[in-house]
Amino acid sequence: MTEQAHYKPLGGTLFTRGFFVLLFFTIIGFSLIAVRFWKGIGAVSNMTDVFPLGIWITYDVATGTALACGGYAIALLVYILNDWHYHSLMRSAILLSFFGYILAGFSVITDLGRYWNVYNIFMPSRWQFNSALLEVALCIMTYCLVLFIEFLPVILEWLRGLGWGRVSELADRFSPKLDRVLIFFIVLGMTLPTMHQSSLGSLFLIATSKVHPIWHTMYLPLFFLLNCLFLGYGVVVIESTLSSYIFDREYEVRDLAGLAGTGAWIATMWLTLRVADLAWRGRLGMAFAGGDRYSLSFLIEFLLVAFGTLFLFNPKLRSPRWLFISGVLLIVGGGLYRFNVYLIGFNWTHHWKYFPSLAEFLITMGIIAFEFLAYFTLVKILPVLPAQHKPHPAGRAWQGWQSKVESRSNNWHLP
Amino acid sequence: MISQSRRGFLKCFGLAGTALAVARAGFASEGAINDNGVGLLYDATRCVGCKACVAACKRANDLPPEKGSFDPEGLWDAPADLDGKTRNIIKLYRGSESVWSYVKVQCMHCMKPSCVSVCPVSAMQQDADGRVFYDKTRCIGCRMCMVACPFIVPRFQWEKRFPQIVKCDLCKFSEVPRKGKPACAGVCPTEAVQYGRRRQLLAEAKRRTEKNPGRYRSYVYGEHEVGGTNVLYLASAAVSFDKLGLPKLPYEAPAAFSEKIQHRIYKGFIAPLALYAALFFIAVGNREELGEKEEGR
């Protein structure tokens, strides 16, 4: 395809100040993971028998993979809604998705009590088909593989350009073959998230008496699916505006506004269906005027998404700044929805409460830092980001981003 | 323009096909519920709170003692609740000087157990006698059983490097093969805990409530809760079941509810395959259209 010529590695030094900040958090996080494996989960986390899932699952897996739905959301937009000028965003979205899902994988291994038994997941004789978690586990593992294959053309392109004799030659020969079958994997890359993102909601269907009635409904799978889609669009908007900003590239405001518009429509659908579901179950009062912490948490979640959506629909608010703000509102509100189901509204009748320990936070932050470290390193080496339409003088652009990164290195590890 | 509308039609057709496949998958038949299992009948009005069953359970199942908060030296086994070392415990509810009751807490052995339904690797299983037991060689420690259990029964060994899930299995592997009944039922001096077939226990429970309406609440907890449990409870007339930590629960088994939805989506794997096919044809069609446009340019 002609698109390939449009991607370029960013180039430049790898070892910036931002790099070391991220490395610092990565090392802290991974040291604490070592403590967890040596002394048990109880030594680092505040999880209890009443709250058996903490932020590792709620954030890293349930929310993290939804934030990593950028690749899924863009693929749907390009291949299904037939809007090909977003194709240039595919590569960075896929790379982010890949790291998002790898992060989930790391966290799952940290969180699994009996991780050495995990091979049982691969033994069909032990599969238990009523388990939504089995579906999630198999689907996510397959999806990681699919994301890797979707990203493979980038690696091959890089290898071809290296001039490493035989290796480049092999890459050259393999590339067209991969291109021919890639569409099968791209479609798989749209089917699998549809399955496991809805199943992340199905996980809590069974907790009929344990998840607060504001959130427990038979439509949890549908709500989780729509939720991951607008989170995906929100993340791509944020990622594009942020990377335009820190890498000093041009903003593609018109393109992004169209993209965000799709997200806004899905968010509208989600908000409408949620209200309809609450009304149908007779829980509107409980949700909107409950006056307790659950009602409050619901209102925050609901209003954040509602305002994000309204801003996106307003044609006057089409600046990069407003797009960014709307994207943040969408993902914070949409992410809070997942927290509400998994943690805040869980075991609501019980007097026990859960708040993650410092070590739990640091482990999650360490894994996120590692993800960003890998992302920022790879976009400098591999042809991931779209080349600019109007080329800046390379030196200026590069110096610009370096000085900005150094002054704002703290902004980096925001998820 | 014509090709545009044709494509639009194909798109709609593909999506409608997917929707149809989802709808046709329909409800899956539910597994038959075995109501001839074995279980316990706990009669709170007979229990004297001696905790002999707690000690016997630990001995039979080789579980270590748990220190109490009042006892830093660990002279007594004094667990405050079920935990990674405790499968069975006696608790006391005290509303006032005259209104109080003991209550025994252990796995309820649901007839349609949630923990079995959520386990991805069949580490939680139900045997032909309705007993729900745990196989540590399969367990990956995901703790979904703990998320799903409406009674918060499965517990986890948080402090261990190589932890397990801990939960009552009615002494399936320990006391029952040796002595024919679980340790708690065997040791109880007042027959507050009785072991037997659920049908017989339920009949016995109803006989007691009918004979002594002043003494008992006229309700057998576990007869209908979450689809019925193999462990049944009788409480004194003065104390409601939710005070004893036995919450009001729907009669439909949560596992039946969730499996119904999950099976509707995934039956025969038709819906995912249809989705893949539909997405595939739309994507290939759109790509061809793009190719035509670029050639035309």
Interface residues (C-beta under 8 A of the other chain):
Chain A: T2 F37 W38 K39 G40 I41 G42 A43 S45 M47 T48 D49 V50 P52 L53 Y79 I80 N82 W84 D111 L112 G113 R114 Y115 W116 N117 V118 N120 I121 M123 R126 W127 Q128 F129 N130 S131 A132 L133 L134 E135 A137 I183 F184 I186 V187 L188 M190 T191 T194 M195 S198 S199 S202 L203 F204 L205 I206 A207 T208 S209 K210 M218 P221 F346 N347 T349 H350
Chain B: D81 L82 D83 S114 V116 S117 V118 C119 P120 V121 S122 A123 K136 T137 R138 C139 I140 G141 C142 R143 M144 M146 V147 A148 P150 I152 P154 R155 F156 Q157 W158 E159 K160 R161 F162 P163 Q164 I165 P247 L249 P250 E252 P254 A255 F257 S258 E259 I261 Q262 H263 I265 Y266 P272 L275 Y276 L279 F280 I282 A283 V284 N286 R287 E289 L290 E294
